[in-house]
Amino acid sequence: MLITLNTGAFAQSSVNSIHADLNSESFLLNTPFDQAPEPTVTLVVKSLKTYCGACHGLGKLNFLPSEDYAENWKTIYTATSPSTGRVWRDAIIDVISWPTEAPPAFDQVKDPLTGRDWMPKGIKRLQMGEATIVPQNSDTPIGIRSYILEELSNFQ
């Protein structure tokens, strides 16, 4: 399957030109993360670097410590967030599981009691909400956020 990323008017990033030949083999849920196909790893990690890298590419919240996509993929599945104590994969799924496909309003926090917000913050949220991938032989774009959620959920 050929996937092309379309980021819309807001985003112009390295993710724009990703084209990945994915195996037609379907993966079952709970497949070990280290068996994910390289194009999936590359697209998900590049997307996370684009939308999350400004805050999560350095310091104690860094789940993108390397330029190597496979190494970052491994970190997402094995390292824990210092803020929540959960594996990064679970923390990422939680904060980008918006209530609707549209990005949440900036004044709509995820958890009013703790003040935790939806991610990403700022303009990156709007960009993630607009970015899509279009599978080969399809006219129906898939939101990049939905793609990230699906792929992170497919592997354990």
Buried (B, 14 or more C-beta within 10 A) or exposed (E): EBBBBBBBEBBEBEBBEBEBEBEEEEBEEEEEBEEBBBBBBBBBBBBBBBBBBEBBBEEEBBBBEEEEBBEBBBBBBEBEBEEEEEBBBBBBBBBBEBEEEEBBEEEEBBEEEEEBBBBBBEEBBBBBBBBBBBBEEEEEBBBBBBBBBEBBBBBE
